[in-house]
Amino acid sequence: MSSRVQNARGFTMVEMMVIIGIIGLIAVIAVPSFNGYLRANTLDTTADRIASDMALARSLAVSQGSVYRFEGVAAGYKITEPSAGRVIRDRSFEGCVALDVDVSVNFYPWGAADAAVLTLDNGSESYNVTVLPTGIAEVAACTP
């Protein structure tokens, strides 16, 4: 008589439960870090987008020979051409990003602008968008 030994393939229920537990533990550790990364990335992207749109407003003011205005409120901003009543950009902030105060910056046909400092905040970090009198916008993280 020959006995046949069958090769068992697959995982036991205990092995599967251990793997699921390890994956759950990794998820519990990773999710808060990932949420913090998303918040910081949203703030960084918003600050860069504002600076880019301000560069557009300055460029349009010079090329069109007209004043363009950046108007920021807590929930978003828009760029307009006041003399024609046209809205060039109208954006709302994503997530919990907000401007600290309402602000209005004019970009003039000769390339200059009203100097201003805008502070963007997401509850844990802040960025300053500084508009220089030359019309250039600079972005910098606020230091505590």
PyMOL commands that set and color helices and strands:
alter all, ss='L'
color gray80, all
select helices_A, chain A and resi 13-64
alter helices_A, ss='H'
color red, helices_A
select strands_A, chain A and resi 68-73+76-81+86-92+98-99+103-107+116-121+126-131+137-141
alter strands_A, ss='S'
color yellow, strands_A
deselect
rebuild
show_as cartoon
